[in-house]
Amino acid sequence: MISSQKITTSEVRKYNKNRIFKLIYNSSAISRQEIADTLGLSLPTINQNIKLLKDAGLIAVSYTHLRAHETLR
C-alpha cells in the first residue's frame, strides 16, 4: 500500500525557493523570465522568491539578471 502525505503550502514555497536559488547559483547570470521558463513557475512566484533571496543576502539583483553572491561560490 502506498502512503500519501499531504504537502503543505509552506513546504511548496520552500521547495520552489530552493529550486530558484539552485538555478541562480548554477548560472553565471539569469533573468526572471528564464527562471520562470526553466522551472515552469509564474513570474509572481519568481518575484516573491527573488525578494526573499535578496533580503537574505543570497543573491545580487541587477537591472536585467540575477546571480549568486560571490561569497557563496
Secondary structure, DSSP 8 states (H G I E B T S, - for coil): --------HHHHHHHHHHHHHHHHHTSSSB-HHHHHHHHT--HHHHHHHHHHHHHTTSEEE-SS-EEE-GGG-
